[in-house]
């Protein structure tokens, strides 16, 4: 969920640069050809399963966050965003079924890790919820955008489509900056919260990848033109840099 404001959407930089290059290897193929490799197919099913459960969890979380909304207008805005997240989930669920995977089975391996992350980072108030959605979801989006550059064309288009902004990013920036302007003391608390979210989100992403052999093999270069270990390190550096820029967009110190 990226903000449409260019100053606050750093996560697009690397993915957009990669997309501008002529695709090679798997990235130049369609699903029918790429999926002939069973290991690649397993990696994509894992990736779509993780994304699908992430979107379903985002829908549930936004519905919960709406209960904390200070105004009826805010509540309605979050309800609209929750609906968009559920639509993304439906697209991923339908794609999994179309490629012969059972959607709930594909999502199941990621339930414990994602639910654990949300339990450990439950917001205590409305502002913490907004920061969590903006910071946590954007870190996940950056990660998936990086991976998407290595996917076959059909899967890449789907992944990038479901990562489209639902409006939550710009909404969060507006509300958080207004709250800090009204009471600058809020900024310190939210900055600490955002740093915690960053650490937890990166740890959770690494655990998810490490637990799934096909997915981890694809990322470190074992399937077609995946990342090598050095590139994985650079990828996380780019994600960290993007986080720093988002913190600035919120008016918070990284």
C-alpha atoms as one frame of an Amber mdcrd trajectory, in Angstrom:
protein
   0.000   0.000   0.000   2.026   2.917  -1.284   1.202   6.582  -1.107   0.611
   8.286  -4.454   2.906  11.125  -3.372   6.269  10.489  -5.041   8.141  11.763
  -2.012   6.553   9.094   0.114   6.674   6.099  -2.172  10.361   5.118  -2.182
   9.560   1.437  -2.391   8.714   1.824  -6.056  12.194   2.966  -7.068  14.030
  -0.352  -7.339  11.077  -2.248  -8.751  10.353   0.442 -11.322  13.990   0.544
 -12.378  13.984  -3.216 -12.814  10.726  -3.144 -14.729  12.246  -0.682 -17.216
  14.890  -3.223 -18.232  14.206  -5.818 -20.915  13.037  -8.978 -19.090  15.283
 -12.023 -19.334  15.046 -15.630 -18.170  11.849 -16.490 -16.307  10.789 -12.829
 -16.321  10.538 -13.025 -20.129   8.298 -16.109 -20.023   4.588 -16.588 -19.407
   3.173 -18.841 -16.693   2.551 -21.779 -19.039   6.225 -21.996 -19.929   7.772
 -21.049 -16.568   5.589 -23.426 -14.561   7.033 -26.424 -16.390   9.775 -26.229
 -13.732   8.128 -27.874 -10.673  10.384 -26.025  -8.225   9.476 -22.673  -9.748
   5.797 -23.583  -9.644   6.080 -24.517  -5.948   7.832 -21.208  -5.210   5.084
 -19.210  -6.935   2.342 -21.110  -5.102   4.135 -20.283  -1.837   4.458 -16.635
  -2.825   0.792 -16.324  -3.809  -0.264 -18.180  -0.660   1.712 -15.769   1.528
   0.309 -12.773  -0.340  -3.245 -14.089  -0.175  -3.157 -14.603   3.569  -1.501
 -11.212   3.990  -4.363  -9.560   2.118  -6.969 -11.466   4.109  -5.257 -10.447
   7.357  -5.097  -6.834   6.144  -8.835  -6.899   5.503  -9.479  -8.195   9.033
  -7.108  -5.680  10.593  -8.610  -2.692   8.787 -12.064  -3.777   9.920 -10.765
  -3.903  13.503  -8.963  -0.550  13.163 -12.223   1.030  12.030 -13.518   0.493
  15.584 -10.785   2.852  16.829 -11.603   5.561  14.276 -12.317   8.914  15.953
 -14.929  10.013  13.405 -17.595   8.419  11.253 -15.811   9.665   8.128 -12.605
   7.900   9.219 -14.559   4.725   9.914 -16.100   4.814   6.439 -12.699   5.415
   4.827 -11.200   2.371   6.525 -14.198   0.259   5.546 -13.596   1.213   1.890
  -9.927   0.245   2.185 -10.827  -3.061   3.849 -13.099  -3.839   0.899 -10.219
  -3.203  -1.527  -7.943  -5.551   0.429 -10.576  -8.286   0.306 -10.853  -7.855
  -3.461  -7.078  -8.369  -3.705  -7.431 -11.531  -1.635 -10.124 -12.812  -4.008
  -7.857 -12.253  -7.022  -5.046 -14.246  -5.407  -7.392 -16.996  -4.234  -8.838
 -17.339  -7.718  -5.375 -17.425  -9.294  -4.236 -20.178  -6.943  -7.287 -22.229
  -7.863  -6.696 -21.574 -11.567  -3.154 -23.000 -11.413  -4.364 -26.130  -9.626
  -3.449 -25.199  -6.059  -5.938 -25.412  -3.169  -6.013 -21.820  -1.822  -6.389
 -22.622   1.887  -3.576 -25.173   1.689  -1.360 -22.614  -0.041  -2.072 -20.018
   2.660  -1.863 -22.306   5.675   1.974 -22.395   6.033   2.002 -18.628   6.536
  -0.821 -18.268   9.040   1.266 -18.784  12.193   4.006 -16.336  11.195   1.638
 -13.587  10.054  -0.732 -14.010  12.987   2.265 -13.966  15.320   3.481 -10.714
  13.803   0.069  -9.106  14.262  -0.179 -10.317  17.877   3.258  -8.905  18.693
   2.460  -5.577  17.064  -1.118  -4.972  18.147  -1.635  -1.172  18.178  -2.793
   0.440  21.389  -4.603   3.303  19.686  -5.753   4.784  16.394  -2.443   6.465
  15.507  -0.376   3.343  16.175  -2.754   1.434  13.915  -2.227   3.936  11.095
   1.554   3.814  11.463   1.477   0.023  11.503  -0.493  -0.142   8.269   1.753
   2.408   6.574   5.104   1.045   7.794   4.409  -2.678   8.109   2.382  -3.097
   4.929   4.808  -0.975   2.909   7.765  -3.125   3.978   5.883  -6.206   2.800
   4.962  -4.467  -0.466   8.599  -3.530  -1.086   9.650  -7.148  -0.567   7.021
  -8.507  -2.959   7.836  -5.881  -5.586  11.482  -6.908  -5.488  10.526 -10.563
  -5.956   8.019  -9.699  -8.708  10.822  -8.522 -10.994  12.012 -12.171 -11.130
   8.614 -13.733 -11.843   7.027 -14.792 -15.116   4.998 -12.077 -16.811   1.550
 -13.409 -15.868   2.403 -13.804 -12.186   4.278 -10.506 -12.072   1.259  -8.566
 -13.353  -0.989 -10.179 -10.746   1.419  -9.509  -7.870   1.971  -5.873  -8.826
  -1.774  -5.412  -9.297  -2.684  -6.599  -5.810   0.026  -4.345  -4.348  -1.716
  -1.269  -5.737  -2.410   1.453  -3.204  -5.792   1.160  -1.492  -5.520   4.753
  -0.269  -4.371   3.827   3.234  -0.848   5.204   2.805  -1.778   8.792   1.974
  -4.600   8.619   4.538  -2.112   7.533   7.245   0.419  10.240   6.337  -2.245
  12.959   6.490  -3.664  11.844   9.847  -0.316  11.168  11.549   1.258  14.443
  10.439  -1.809  16.346  11.649  -1.629  14.606  15.038   2.068  15.451  15.443
   1.424  19.048  14.475  -1.308  19.253  17.097   0.874  17.606  19.772   4.599
  17.227  18.933   5.070  14.828  21.868   3.170  12.204  19.880   6.058  12.045
  17.406   8.532  10.449  19.813   6.164   7.669  20.795   5.219   6.908  17.199
   8.878   6.938  16.072   9.728   4.244  18.645   6.686   2.261  17.542   7.700
   2.471  13.877  11.235   1.261  14.661   9.797  -1.735  16.457   7.520  -2.469
  13.504  10.487  -2.322  11.125  12.434  -4.878  13.129   9.492  -7.225  13.547
   8.474  -6.993   9.873  11.964  -7.793   8.586  12.355 -10.685  11.017   8.965
 -12.065  10.029   9.792 -11.819   6.298  13.070 -13.656   6.802  11.384 -16.390
   8.854   8.701 -16.931   6.220  11.284 -17.297   3.453  13.580 -19.541   5.512
  10.737 -21.924   6.343   9.778 -22.555   2.707  12.442 -24.391   0.702  11.126
 -23.559  -2.779  10.721 -19.880  -1.950  14.135 -19.525  -0.302  15.798 -21.392
  -3.177  14.226 -19.020  -5.684  15.400 -15.973  -3.738  19.021 -17.067  -3.431
  19.312 -18.014  -7.076  18.536 -21.719  -7.163  15.615 -21.291  -9.560  16.206
 -19.599 -12.891  17.311 -15.971 -12.394  16.535 -15.539  -8.691  18.567 -13.456
  -6.274  21.983 -14.540  -5.115  22.970 -14.111  -1.464  24.666 -10.776  -2.081
  21.581  -9.488  -3.889  19.361 -10.573  -0.989  21.488  -8.368   1.256  21.180
  -5.443  -1.145  17.434  -6.023  -1.364  17.001  -5.661   2.390  19.218  -2.565
   2.326  16.881  -1.004  -0.243  13.871  -1.901   1.880  15.511  -0.292   4.929
  16.280   2.865   2.937  12.681   3.047   1.754  11.518   2.739   5.363  13.680
   5.728   6.339  12.057   7.830   3.605   8.575   6.793   4.736   9.388   7.802
   8.297  10.339  11.243   6.985   7.037  11.418   5.094   5.247  10.791   8.380
   7.292  13.477  10.108   9.102  10.911  12.277  12.794  10.233  12.894  13.978
   6.840  11.592
